[in-house]
Each structure stands twice: as structure tokens, then as C-alpha cells.
Amino acid sequence: MKKRHLLAPGPTQVLPEALLAMARPIIYHRGPEYEALLARVREGLKILFQTKNEVLLFTSSGTGGMEGAVVNTLSPGDRALVIRSGKFGERWGEICEAYGIQPQYIDVEWGRAVESNLVAAALKADPSIKAVFATHSESSTGVLHDVEAIARIVRATPALLIVDAITSLGVVDVPMDAWGVDVVVGGSQKSLMIPPGLAFCGVSDKAWTVVERSRLPKFYFNFKAERKSLEKNQNAFTPAVSLVVALHESLAAIRAEGLPAVFARHDRLARATRAGVTALGLELFAERPTPALTAVTVPPGIEASAIVKTLRTAHGITISGGQTKVKGKIFRLAHLGYADESDVVVCLSALERTLNDLGYPCKLGEGVRAAQEVLSRAG
Ligand SMILES: *Cc1c(COP(=O)(O)O)cnc(C)c1O
């Protein structure tokens, strides 16, 4: 028998209360029971997004929410600015291009954080730019970008700031109204502790005025139609009812813990993980690491794929390797959502044995000890 531990940056472990709720008989999505549930979900999403506005809900993976953000804010011929610093930043560009928008790019070396003055310079050089697309927590490199600083720049211009917050919502503070972020995209399978299949879009007042005029083609991901339905505690189309039921549980859990405590928990797990891997002589890949996951540079002489495979086969632990440009160069340990202190300790202890088995000598317990010291200091 092998116990399995899911420590990938999505999907993440599912909250037991959510699993149990999904096992209950399905309810009718046009009936009073669902409407009451959706009313509470709408409230919970507003708390999570820290916004007074409606948070839209779509049945799709997170990318559907990203596509919705593009097609509801832009019109043919619009200029857009895309910050590309990893696979998910690239995705913003790919979606824009699929709809005939040729964005201007700010390319950032993978593993580094964007300098916000580059955004200011680009907006100054081309005041016709209608939207800036950014990634908050870039899961492919483990970098947390400074969205607060970017927002300070963009909110002083007519452009919208549209942020992929799929691994930052419910992990770090993303107060969209206070910062002035115009569209914030979230997804269900990361910090929300439920399975994949729901995307969320928070939309500012400034963005809504633009949505009214947007002329890119859209049908399913129609912000106006979805808001109209939500105001009646309905969805425009048949929602993934079981996932909304699960979401109701996870939002209740987040609300009970309180956002500040949720952020503090992620910060603690991230600091412990970083302390653990650096105590083993490994290097962090991200210059400004996200608390959602830790990207670690693969030491010379070892195959990244062997680390991932040994953790899975010998220890039952699923982590992620690197994607595209950094394939073979990094591996990623996630600690978001339902992850806890024991997950960090189990993961590091298995990593120590894996590295030894693969010919990277390290002292058993060294990484775990460094992590434990952070965890016990945190009290
Ligand atoms: C997981 C993730 C996405 C969404 O990917 P989907 O597979 O469409 O859910 C987007 N951005 C980031 C930063 C992510 O981590």
C-alpha cells in the first residue's frame, strides 16, 4: 500500500467537507435550494476577491476566465500590453492573438519579476493601450509579481489592468478594489481546495464601462449575461452544480479561518519549504518567490524527471517538474490550498532521501530541521 500526497501546483488536495458535499444527491440549478446556495457563494466570492462588485462564475478551467477577460474588454484593433514572464503570461498573449489582437510584449527572463517602471514606460510611449495583462503568481517559475506597484501605475491611466490571480487569490493579499485592479481571474483547483472546473472573474467599475463597449466576439464567456443571471441567483447556462456545492464549503472554510490567517498560513509553509530546500544546498529559482509554490533549481548531474519520478514511485508524492523553457531545469513543490505543515515536512523528508538515492548527497533531516525551525518559530 502506498499513501498518496498531492503536492502539485494544481489540482491541489480537496477539502474533505467539499468532497462530502459533492457526494450528496445533485440539486436542481433553477430551484430555490440552489438559488440560496448561490447567494451565499456570491457573498463568499466578494470576500475572497475583496470587492464590492459581482464576481462572475464560469464552468471552465481557469483559462476560460482568462479568455473571458480578453473578449469582454477588448475590441478589434485595440492595443494591449502583455507581461510575459512564464507560461501563464505567454497564455495571455496567445489568447489575445487568437482574437486578432497583436499585443505589445514586455518579456521578462523566466524566474525574474517584472520591473513596474517598464509598464509605466510602455503606457507612456503608447497611450492608446487599452489593457495591461499581468500574472500575479506565475506558477511556471514560482515568481510573485508586484501587482500592487503595477496597479498604482495603470490606475492613473485610462487602461485596464487585467490580472491572472489563479495561484494568488486565497494565498496572498489581492485586494482588487483597494489596489485598483480591473479584472481578477481565479480558478477552482488551486487555493480554493476543490476540483478543477470553475473560473472566476472579478470586474471593477472601470472595467464594466469598457465591457459595455467591447466588440470582440463572445458567446459562452459573456460578462454582461453572466452578471444579469447572477443578480437573480442563477447562472446563464447549466453550471457545474457539484462544484458550486463544493465551492460553498471551501468559501465557508476560508471565511471561518479569515483571510489574514489564510495568507499567514501560506507564508509560513512557503518560508519553511524555502528554508528546507536551501538547507539542502539547493537554490531557489524565483527571485521573488510566491507563497503558493517553491520552484527549485535542479542541481547539476541530476535529472529533474528522476526527482519527480522517484518522489512519486518511492514515496507516493506528486510534485511538478518545469514546463517548456525550464523543463529539466527546475522542480516545483506546491504548498497552497489544503496543504499543511505536515505536508511540508513529509515532502522535504522524501526529497532528502530521493536526492541521496539519485547521487546528490545530503544529510538526512537537514532540510526537515530547517523547515521545523521556521514552523516552530512561527508558533
Ligand atoms: C493553473 C493556472 C492557470 C489556469 O490553468 P487551467 O489549466 O486553465 O485551469 C492559469 N494561470 C496560472 C498562474 C495557473 O497557475
The ligand as an ORCA input file, in Angstrom:
! r2SCAN-3c Opt
* xyz 0 1
  C      -3.368     26.820    -13.110
  C      -3.124     28.171    -13.652
  C      -3.895     28.699    -14.699
  C      -5.115     28.037    -15.278
  O      -4.914     26.922    -15.949
  P      -6.151     25.989    -16.277
  O      -5.455     24.709    -16.603
  O      -6.864     26.567    -17.396
  O      -7.006     25.926    -15.041
  C      -3.645     29.983    -15.123
  N      -2.693     30.727    -14.552
  C      -1.944     30.279    -13.539
  C      -0.924     31.189    -12.934
  C      -2.128     28.983    -13.054
  O      -1.394     28.537    -12.037
*
